Amino acid sequence: MTDDRSAMTSTRTKPRTAAQVVLLGRPQYFSFVMATGIVSLAMRLHHLRYVSAVLISIGLAGWTILLAANLTAAMWSRAAWMREFTDPHIACASLAFVAGTNVLGSWFALGHHDDVALAALGLGTVAWIVLGYAIAGAIVVTDTGTSRLRSVNALWFLWVVGCQSVAVNASLCAADSVRARTALTLLAVMAWSVGAASYAGVLILVVLRLLCHGVTPQELTPAYWITMGATAITVLAGSQIGRLTVASPGAAVHSFIGASSVVFWSFGSWLIPLLLAGGWWRHSGHRMPLRYEAGIWGIVFPLGMYSVASYDLGHATHITLIQDIGYDAAWIALTAWFIGTVGLVVSTSRWLRTGR
């Protein structure tokens, strides 16, 4: 979580202030919570409940710390915090809060802790609505001084992830609810629909940006893995909606969502070799050093989500191969989470000691 420190910390000639340290709690760092929460869910596939419990505890601790840091930063350094919130390059990263909150809520929904899950859903839905409209407005009215198309990057797919995280949590809550099942199912279907439509729109913008302006090794960050992660969470949301009773708002679009989930899973799977090739081009072809950056969680989350979504889709469609892929991919996600956590600890410790 210590990349881009130059924008938040003082130079060597100036002492760091408390407010600058607090600004380490930038909204995009909730991607750590997203990644930790989904890997915890992936471990449930292997019935490793203690490992899953440890991971979700870490995710909850991270969510609490980051929320406190962001609230403090918004009060102490409002101008700096708002500059990031209105920057088209990174504004959509704020939706990591929505996804992180709902991923944690989904864990509790699966454990039948309905009150916690519904509280997370309520907070996540309100944040999704407020941030979604606010960020869209900020992107439209903010003068970047350059073509807005150059501002488009893979972080914009967090818009999709935020929508589908609401759909997943709402679907899980609806499965255990009697009184609110219709309302929760309708919310899930609406969020899924907005997310699916948004994916098509963002994908077109990203492709246009790449075709018109190209991409440098520095710009091809790990965040581009969110392109695949957004398909995976769309698949998971779709398969969860498909499990809801046919006597619900989901009945009208049941077949469409089911078929679309297979399409999204296929496209997401196709993206993986492309993303691996991009990483090879960046680090081997252009000698970009392999080191910790906050964007690493943009790889861990898609891997974990792909695991859970594949397992769930395979189970729902009775396609054993897809289910097995999801089952095995959980170990890859856990390994990536461990590597990222080691890098986070080492990087943060170094920064606390040296300020660099």
Secondary structure, DSSP 8 states (H G I E B T S, - for coil): --TTGGGTS--TTS---HHHHHTT--GGGGHHHHHHHHHHHHHHHTT-HHHHHHHHHHHHHHHHHHHHHHHHHHHHSHHHHHHHHT-TTTGGGGGHHHHHHHHHHHHHHHTT-HHHHHHHHHHHHHHHHHHHHHHHHHHHH---SS-GGGG--GGGGHHHHHHHHHHHHHHHHHHH-STTHHHHHHHHHHHHHHHHHHHHHHHHHHHHHHHHH---TTTS-GGGGHHHHHHHHHHHHHHHHHHS-SSSGGGGGHHHHHHHHHHHHHHHHHHHHHHHHHHHIIIIIS-------GGGHHHHHHHHHHHHHHHHHHHHHT-HHHHHHHHHHHHHHHHHHHHHHHHHHHHHHHHHHH--
